[in-house]
Amino acid sequence: MQNEEGQKIVERFFEALFNLKERKVIRGKQTFTRRYGINNRNFWLLEKDKSRDILQLAWLSHLVTDYGVSAEWLLTGNGNMYVKEPPAISGFKNQKHE
């Protein structure tokens, strides 16, 4: 079971995903899970119960490296959500994750 701090990280993870969807950078959660080979069931379970201890660090890494989400913000909640503006969906056509 996630401790309180871990649950806050999970909440920020999903907040960043929602924001990327809202900005039309990704189509939705399924786009993210397919791109990175994430088990949809685990993803859904974590979204419904943030106390589950199934968040993979790689999921955070994808947000940081591919979408410009701030690692500091993800882990601590301090600063801005983005260190740079995320690229549009088309910006990922030639990346290995497609």
Beta strands, then each sheet from edge to edge (+ up, - down):
end
